[in-house]
Amino acid sequence: MLRPLRACALAMTLALPFAPLGARGDGDDDGLTGPPALDAAAFSPQPDRAPLWSRVDPALQRGLEASLDRLGLGGALREKHLAVTVVDVTDLSRPRAAAVNGDHEMYAASLPKIAVLLAAFERIAEGSMTLDAETEASLTRMIRVSSDEDAAAMMQRVGKPFIADVLQRPRYRLYDPRRGGGLWAGKDYAQAGLWRRDPLQNLAHAATAMQVARFYYLLETGNLVSPEASAKMKEMLSNPGIEHKFVAGLATVAPQARLYRKSGTWAQWHSDSAIVEHDGRKYIAVALAESPAGGQWMREIIVALDRLVLEGPPTRIASAQRSGGS
């Protein structure tokens, strides 16, 4: 039996391990590799706008574990080479969450470009950047076709310390050492450009499945920057330009599905994440893997998650929209 989602122990915040060099997968070191000092005030108690840890649904959890077992992925999960989160958000006021290794931080390749996207919109909101046609096109390329050139340029423009600050703000808490870390983008998507690795696992581009799911929930509820900014970011996440992993898997069972998605690939590290909408249902899916077979795992996992959500309790997207979702 697979272990259900559990909160990370507070002791993790005190033990700051360094990942082996082979696990970094992000080019040359040219910056600070030690853990930066974290501002304790950044994690002061505030209402959680994406309280998915408290919304774990026992039936969905059992279904997720059984689905992954049927795919033969139990060993990868036990060895923490795979992390998966699914959240049924058909009714945004009553999200149903499930996860295995949801708080286990892993190298996530290009997936943390969504953190750069969020920080750019925070800069725009504060008036230090303008969402002109060139900036919009650059951000869209960074997300839809995962342009490393655009990502590196945007990280230089926004500032990597600012990205880390945004992720740790009490409003978002998308990187929280009390929850195993989360989204982190401390290096350009290039051979050079390292600022800092994350304090817990010493990774330059990191994620946990649960924190990525929280990003999408905040997006869907209009709580990333503003409702208008959230809608614009969601538009940029639409029409994915790379048709593999989740996109390829869903094409075999639900070609009509609409995806708002960001994936990542580097060597044996694979990640995918999306809001999926079709046939009156809406859900968030996230998977992180360390295996040469990770890309194929993603194709199979999304098919299993889609079936799991669609076979769940009946509800309608319309009810979620009445509750204030985007």
C-alpha angles and dihedrals in degrees: 000000000000120000115251124231113297133181115256115252117256089235088075089072090061100043107066105187124193118228117232114265091250091060097056098076097177110106131253125356112238104148144042112325099178121091114272118234109265119223106237089203089063089070097047113141114276132152110284110236090195105038095172095145089066092046099065107142113213095213093048090046092053090046092050093050092047092047093052091046090053089054089056093245099124093104093051090050094049090050089047093239088126135044125183135182129179126183123186104215098169084121105034092196090061109035116184113211136188132170145170115206086355094158096041109115117221140173104273105184110204098354092091089065082093086070089056089050092053093047091049091055090048088055089049091050092052091050100245092110133037125218094227123159093269094050092046092050092048093050091047092052090048090057107031100041095017094238108197091194092057092043093052092047092048093048090053090048097045096036126239094239088054091051090053091047093052093049091052098045114123088237091065111013089189088151110043122158090204088064098044096274118278135194115019132167109176101150138050116255089253140078090273133033105084115164106165138332119231114276098237108044101012092239124149095206111028144159144169118218092235096051091049088052089051089053090056093044091052088048093050093048092049093247100124103100094314138336089262093049091046090053091050093049090049089053090054090051091055127092097030112216097206111070105201139097109013093010093052093045095050091046088069097053108018111020089165092062119120115224131197099191153163125186137177139206133181122154107306095348116099131175138171135177135174152153105237123199128184142124094015095306132105129191144162118234127188130174131174122187142178106201138094084242092054095108092056090045089058092054091052096040095055091051090052093046092048091053091046094054096042091052091050129101112313116258137138137240088229091069090052091051091053088055091061106269123147 
